Amino acid sequence: MPAAPLLSLTWTDEVTGRRGHLVVDRLVRGVCSGGLRMREGCTLEEVTGLARGMSLKEALHYDPEARYVPLGGAKGGIDCDPRDPEAYGLLVRYLRAVRPYVESCWTTGEDLGLSQDLVDRAATEAGLVSSVQAVYPLLDDEAAARARLADAFAVEVDGIGLDELAGGCGVAESVLTALDRAGVPYAGTRVALQGFGTMGGATARFLTRAGLTVVAVADVKGTIANPDGLDVEALLFARDAHGTVDRAVLRPGDRELPGDAWLSAEAEVLVPAAVSYAIGADEQGRIRARWIAEAANMPVLPEAEASLHARGVTVLPDVVVNSATNAWWWWTLFGDVGADADEAFAYTRRSMRALVELVLARAAADGTTPRAAAHAVAAERLPVIAERFGSHR
């Protein structure tokens, strides 16, 4: 059993009766990092698991030569559909309630259901300087660091913000590293994705530009599929803020299928990039892919992963695959990369490829899953970080 988190709290909104949660798994140098999600049914148990995952992600990116020093792990969650008319007011009230933690120790940002722009707007209304202000005392030059991050958020590449693309670049590089280790060519490798928002959409772009073929995309309306490949760029620019694609852009060869059809798509790679707990014991039996890259947090349940592993399906775990989103913020703020897309992508690719190679090699050597290998690597790094920088749990 994992150790209990340092802090766990549940807040009840006096206006709607809805609940929000905050879990701080651990602090490093007095600070922790983890996004804020909003979804109907979000639970304290879910947020606790996500906070633990953030501690592991931070540890996995520890590089003693880098300016960025890993932080502790945390997570916030609000039980509400982000499309609900009351969602924004609820978000502001939640941030007011947890304001002392954001001011003192918890750095947060966008996650499932929330964009960074929305979090920033609500944070300002809640009286906060920034959603990451707790890290400012750790910076050598706060003004320069804040300007660098603001400049980076203003960068766009072919109509999509660098902040949105960084995470997808990391997911895509994880997939490409696994293909390279297996000697599988990119051309002819098919991909199916669940979720076409920030992470799923960016991942689809990077994979198609690398030569892979996206054959299925699932959003809240169902699955869009084409065995010859979807026009990813057209779909990207036909999305709403929640990743729902306007079906008016579909081509004659594109088919509309049920929402869960992505699971059984004829594809070598599946990318669950939407909700947690998407693949359970029943769902895993429908999967024909060789790799599953967890772009979402906790999409594959443990019993499903055990069955998948037994039949030769490799699950590339979330603590590795989607970790570049968080890391890019800190690489930029601490000064490891500048406000430049090419520099950010190159740094992300190098870092993610090294990490995925390490985890897959460890899994092969230990005869275990990549998730177990990633946890083992993180477990070895956490005491080093604690001894060098101070860690509290």
Phi and psi in degrees as a GROMACS rama.xvg file:
@    title "Ramachandran Plot"
@    xaxis  label "Phi"
@    yaxis  label "Psi"
@TYPE xy
-63.55  150.759  PRO-2
-63.6726  153.509  ALA-3
-64.3633  146.795  ALA-4
-67.8495  163.735  PRO-5
-66.7721  -39.0512  LEU-6
-144.737  137.033  LEU-7
-144.41  123.869  SER-8
-142.442  152.262  LEU-9
-125.521  131.977  THR-10
-114.844  139.032  TRP-11
-111.586  124.204  THR-12
-71.1562  126.022  ASP-13
-71.8096  -17.9558  GLU-14
-86.0083  -48.9153  VAL-15
-105.498  -17.1046  THR-16
79.9755  -0.149647  GLY-17
-75.8321  160.304  ARG-18
-113.881  149.484  ARG-19
-128.108  155.388  GLY-20
-131.067  151.303  HIS-21
-139.597  127.557  LEU-22
-127.29  124.39  VAL-23
-103.931  110.607  VAL-24
-73.7657  -45.6399  ASP-25
-160.794  160.677  ARG-26
-113.598  141.819  LEU-27
-126.236  125.652  VAL-28
55.9608  28.056  ARG-29
81.4248  7.79241  GLY-30
-132.326  150.881  VAL-31
-134.819  163.046  CYS-32
-134.258  139.03  SER-33
170.929  138.071  GLY-34
-71.1569  173.182  GLY-35
-115.994  120.301  LEU-36
-108.541  156.61  ARG-37
-135.012  118.684  MET-38
-156.438  149.784  ARG-39
-61.7534  127.231  GLU-40
91.4255  4.89833  GLY-41
-61.0242  131.633  CYS-42
-119.084  163.336  THR-43
-63.9069  -38.2204  LEU-44
-60.2529  -43.176  GLU-45
-61.0302  -47.6043  GLU-46
-65.3493  -35.2967  VAL-47
-63.1559  -44.3173  THR-48
-63.8883  -38.6801  GLY-49
-67.3081  -37.6978  LEU-50
-64.7949  -40.9819  ALA-51
-62.8282  -41.5303  ARG-52
-60.7266  -34.8979  GLY-53
-67.2839  -36.1201  MET-54
-60.8856  -40.7644  SER-55
-67.9394  -43.7769  LEU-56
-59.3627  -45.6272  LYS-57
-59.7477  -45.7914  GLU-58
-64.6237  -37.5616  ALA-59
-63.9362  -25.7325  LEU-60
-96.6724  13.6338  HIS-61
-68.3575  124.502  TYR-62
-133.892  110.05  ASP-63
-61.6544  -15.9234  PRO-64
-90.7844  -9.97753  GLU-65
-89.1478  159.17  ALA-66
-72.8838  -35.2761  ARG-67
-70.3117  122.793  TYR-68
-106.539  125.367  VAL-69
-54.4511  145.304  PRO-70
-100.854  -179.867  LEU-71
-76.56  176.304  GLY-72
-108.169  144.1  GLY-73
-155.429  172.668  ALA-74
-162.283  148.15  LYS-75
-120.803  152.861  GLY-76
-152.463  142.198  GLY-77
-125.088  130.463  ILE-78
-84.8588  87.1315  ASP-79
-166.133  143.224  CYS-80
-69.1212  123.696  ASP-81
-63.0631  -15.2179  PRO-82
-85.4418  -7.87676  ARG-83
-63.3085  136.055  ASP-84
-57.9441  -23.728  PRO-85
-89.6907  0.359663  GLU-86
-63.5474  -43.6948  ALA-87
-66.473  -44.7573  TYR-88
-60.4478  -38.3784  GLY-89
-63.0567  -42.5435  LEU-90
-60.1549  -44.5369  LEU-91
-63.0991  -44.4026  VAL-92
-65.9364  -37.2933  ARG-93
-61.0868  -47.5338  TYR-94
-64.8061  -33.6292  LEU-95
-64.0106  -40.7662  ARG-96
-66.2616  -38.1764  ALA-97
-99.2303  12.1194  VAL-98
-51.8133  -41.8499  ARG-99
-58.8891  -32.4915  PRO-100
-75.4715  -39.1539  TYR-101
-65.9136  -36.5397  VAL-102
-70.6042  -31.8007  GLU-103
-105.443  -35.2622  SER-104
-148.208  -23.2821  CYS-105
-102.321  114.006  TRP-106
-95.8217  130.885  THR-107
-138.632  175.643  THR-108
-173.438  -162.636  GLY-109
-65.7883  150.339  GLU-110
-153.64  -164.413  ASP-111
-50.2713  124.735  LEU-112
89.8135  -13.5838  GLY-113
-130.189  134.281  LEU-114
-91.3782  160  SER-115
-64.3098  -37.2614  GLN-116
-58.2093  -41.9891  ASP-117
-68.2412  -42.9391  LEU-118
-61.3822  -43.2036  VAL-119
-62.7261  -43.8804  ASP-120
-63.8867  -44.426  ARG-121
-66.8723  -37.3281  ALA-122
-62.2898  -42.2331  ALA-123
-62.29  -44.2706  THR-124
-65.3597  -29.1951  GLU-125
-81.4184  -1.52963  ALA-126
91.5394  13.9082  GLY-127
-90.468  149.94  LEU-128
-71.6545  -43.1211  VAL-129
-164.771  157.728  SER-130
-74.9927  -9.11769  SER-131
-120.283  22.9035  VAL-132
-65.5324  -21.6439  GLN-133
-64.5031  -22.2873  ALA-134
-86.5403  -13.5709  VAL-135
-56.321  -40.3824  TYR-136
-62.722  -15.7552  PRO-137
-87.6888  -6.64449  LEU-138
-86.8236  143.515  LEU-139
-69.7325  -39.5352  ASP-140
-137.123  91.2126  ASP-141
-59.2472  -44.8078  GLU-142
-61.8118  -45.3528  ALA-143
-65.734  -40.3182  ALA-144
-65.2075  -44.7543  ALA-145
-65.0346  -37.9746  ARG-146
-66.3585  -39.8724  ALA-147
-62.7237  -44.2504  ARG-148
-66.9473  -41.0916  LEU-149
-62.1486  -41.6949  ALA-150
-63.3238  -39.1232  ASP-151
-65.0982  -38.9997  ALA-152
-68.64  -19.1096  PHE-153
-85.9068  -10.1372  ALA-154
-76.9051  134.163  VAL-155
-123.827  147.171  GLU-156
-125.811  112.12  VAL-157
50.3769  46.0434  ASP-158
86.3814  0.595243  GLY-159
-124.111  137.619  ILE-160
-67.1077  146.485  GLY-161
-59.5394  -37.2365  LEU-162
-60.9508  -34.4813  ASP-163
-76.2458  -35.2353  GLU-164
-77.8942  -27.345  LEU-165
-58.6882  -45.0198  ALA-166
-65.5197  -42.1422  GLY-167
-64.2753  -33.8252  GLY-168
-61.5851  -41.0627  CYS-169
-66.7714  -41.0254  GLY-170
-62.8542  -47.9736  VAL-171
-60.4845  -42.4128  ALA-172
-66.0269  -31.6567  GLU-173
-62.9787  -44.9869  SER-174
-63.2992  -46.347  VAL-175
-64.2968  -36.3501  LEU-176
-64.1344  -42.643  THR-177
-63.6911  -41.2199  ALA-178
-63.7357  -42.7376  LEU-179
-62.6929  -42.0923  ASP-180
-63.0686  -31.8026  ARG-181
-89.8205  -3.05404  ALA-182
69.6116  28.0681  GLY-183
-96.6868  124.823  VAL-184
-68.4145  149.419  PRO-185
-67.862  -45.105  TYR-186
-61.7827  128.941  ALA-187
91.8392  -10.3205  GLY-188
-83.4652  126.232  THR-189
-103.285  147.598  ARG-190
-130.523  138.505  VAL-191
-123.931  135.502  ALA-192
-122.257  141.317  LEU-193
-106.359  115.719  GLN-194
102.646  129.671  GLY-195
-133.546  32.354  PHE-196
-87.5988  -141.738  GLY-197
-54.0617  -54.5181  THR-198
-77.4794  -48.3583  MET-199
-63.0055  -43.2766  GLY-200
-64.7992  -44.8896  GLY-201
-65.4558  -39.6865  ALA-202
-60.836  -44.2126  THR-203
-59.5337  -41.0392  ALA-204
-62.5059  -49.4972  ARG-205
-64.5053  -38.985  PHE-206
-69.5379  -40.3225  LEU-207
-67.7952  -37.3652  THR-208
-70.649  -20.035  ARG-209
-82.9406  -10.7991  ALA-210
114.218  -3.06804  GLY-211
-79.2531  166.72  LEU-212
-118.477  120.334  THR-213
-85.3933  116.585  VAL-214
-105.757  -12.1267  VAL-215
-154.19  140.145  ALA-216
-136.759  127.864  VAL-217
-110.467  134.831  ALA-218
-130.471  -166.847  ASP-219
-68.0039  -18.3998  VAL-220
-88.0037  -13.7305  LYS-221
138.838  -165.534  GLY-222
-106.912  134.059  THR-223
-103.392  127.077  ILE-224
-137.438  148.736  ALA-225
-155.722  113.744  ASN-226
-62.3048  -19.6217  PRO-227
-90.0422  -5.01128  ASP-228
112.167  137.216  GLY-229
-88.0618  155.255  LEU-230
-83.8484  89.5586  ASP-231
-60.3472  -43.6159  VAL-232
-62.5714  -40.4519  GLU-233
-63.4217  -41.1154  ALA-234
-66.9265  -37.4473  LEU-235
-59.6713  -40.0168  LEU-236
-91.4572  7.36345  PHE-237
-113.17  16.2849  ALA-238
-89.2499  152.899  ARG-239
-93.3266  -173.001  ASP-240
-65.1918  -17.5317  ALA-241
-104.23  9.73512  HIS-242
84.8642  15.0358  GLY-243
-88.2457  127.155  THR-244
-88.2564  134.492  VAL-245
-71.3377  115.451  ASP-246
-66.7415  -10.2002  ARG-247
-64.6862  -19.9633  ALA-248
-89.7699  -2.98149  VAL-249
-65.8466  145.25  LEU-250
-92.1232  167.031  ARG-251
-55.52  -33.5348  PRO-252
-83.5489  -7.35817  GLY-253
-81.3247  134.472  ASP-254
-112.522  147.302  ARG-255
-101.765  120.842  GLU-256
-122.553  170.363  LEU-257
-58.9033  160.36  PRO-258
-60.464  -30.1147  GLY-259
-93.6692  7.46733  ASP-260
-66.5496  -21.6434  ALA-261
-60.9721  -28.9742  TRP-262
-59.7467  -40.2127  LEU-263
-103.46  16.581  SER-264
-61.6295  147.806  ALA-265
-75.2234  86.908  GLU-266
-147.963  149.4  ALA-267
-83.4327  -25.4502  GLU-268
-127.66  129.54  VAL-269
-109.896  137.932  LEU-270
-125.883  92.6929  VAL-271
-73.3014  112.883  PRO-272
-126.947  29.5424  ALA-273
-125.153  -94.4127  ALA-274
-100.293  161.081  VAL-275
-73.7716  157.517  SER-276
61.1485  33.6889  TYR-277
-77.612  -26.2673  ALA-278
-121.681  105.703  ILE-279
-107.165  -164.658  GLY-280
-60.3195  -39.6626  ALA-281
-72.5655  -44.1461  ASP-282
-65.5172  -36.5632  GLU-283
-62.2901  -29.5984  GLN-284
-66.6834  -17.3257  GLY-285
-89.2218  -10.4475  ARG-286
-80.9133  131.616  ILE-287
-114.136  0.354689  ARG-288
-72.589  164.295  ALA-289
-96.9723  -27.2618  ARG-290
-131.803  145.304  TRP-291
-124.722  120.764  ILE-292
-105.814  113.304  ALA-293
-79.6352  86.1648  GLU-294
-74.4106  -30.1769  ALA-295
-82.376  169.077  ALA-296
-89.2924  127.683  ASN-297
53.9777  46.3656  MET-298
-78.7049  -23.7854  PRO-299
-107.051  120.024  VAL-300
-70.8054  152.15  LEU-301
-56.4683  -42.5751  PRO-302
-66.6494  -33.4941  GLU-303
-69.1142  -40.7874  ALA-304
-63.4506  -38.2295  GLU-305
-62.0007  -41.5861  ALA-306
-68.7438  -40.5609  SER-307
-63.2626  -44.9989  LEU-308
-60.4212  -39.2268  HIS-309
-64.8902  -28.1797  ALA-310
-105.472  20.085  ARG-311
86.8457  13.9063  GLY-312
-93.7509  125.465  VAL-313
-91.9649  122.731  THR-314
-97.5693  113.359  VAL-315
-83.4121  114.924  LEU-316
-76.4879  152.524  PRO-317
-58.129  -36.8014  ASP-318
-62.4232  -19.3695  VAL-319
-100.487  -55.7791  VAL-320
-60.4886  -45.4832  VAL-321
-100.596  15.1243  ASN-322
-74.5599  -15.6301  SER-323
-69.0086  -25.3727  ALA-324
-58.6538  -52.2494  THR-325
-66.6664  -45.4095  ASN-326
-62.0597  -39.0665  ALA-327
-59.3961  -41.3066  TRP-328
-51.9478  -51.145  TRP-329
-76.2804  -35.6819  TRP-330
-56.5797  -39.7269  TRP-331
-74.7529  -48.1223  THR-332
-65.421  -40.9755  LEU-333
-81.2474  -12.5279  PHE-334
99.1129  15.392  GLY-335
-73.2184  -28.4568  ASP-336
-134.065  156.352  VAL-337
-97.2401  -172.714  GLY-338
-83.9974  63.0681  ALA-339
-140.944  127.706  ASP-340
-64.7512  -46.3537  ALA-341
-61.433  -42.4367  ASP-342
-64.789  -43.1512  GLU-343
-64.6256  -43.9114  ALA-344
-66.105  -41.0769  PHE-345
-63.274  -43.3681  ALA-346
-66.122  -42.5402  TYR-347
-61.9942  -45.5599  THR-348
-62.1974  -44.9276  ARG-349
-62.2154  -46.2304  ARG-350
-66.3869  -45.429  SER-351
-69.3429  -39.4686  MET-352
-63.8107  -42.8056  ARG-353
-62.8258  -41.4216  ALA-354
-68.6132  -45.1231  LEU-355
-65.1125  -41.4561  VAL-356
-58.9608  -45.0189  GLU-357
-60.2732  -46.1675  LEU-358
-68.7981  -43.2936  VAL-359
-68.3377  -37.0795  LEU-360
-66.2515  -40.0233  ALA-361
-64.9325  -41.8948  ARG-362
-61.9714  -42.7535  ALA-363
-65.3949  -41.654  ALA-364
-68.2325  -36.9618  ALA-365
-88.4998  -10.0705  ASP-366
66.2157  39.5133  GLY-367
-131.696  -171.27  THR-368
-85.0129  157.804  THR-369
-58.6536  -32.3819  PRO-370
-64.7368  -46.9624  ARG-371
-61.4124  -38.65  ALA-372
-65.3107  -42.5201  ALA-373
-62.9713  -42.0615  ALA-374
-64.0944  -37.1482  HIS-375
-65.8228  -42.6809  ALA-376
-63.0991  -46.1434  VAL-377
-62.2453  -40.9857  ALA-378
-61.7033  -31.3397  ALA-379
-74.965  -30.0402  GLU-380
-86.15  -29.1585  ARG-381
-57.7998  -45.7012  LEU-382
-64.6747  -32.8839  PRO-383
-64.6364  -44.8609  VAL-384
-63.9166  -43.5498  ILE-385
-62.0303  -42.4405  ALA-386
-67.7081  -37.114  GLU-387
-80.6696  -37.5191  ARG-388
-120.276  -10.5768  PHE-389
89.492  125.282  GLY-390
-140.834  139.23  SER-391
-128.205  134.888  HIS-392
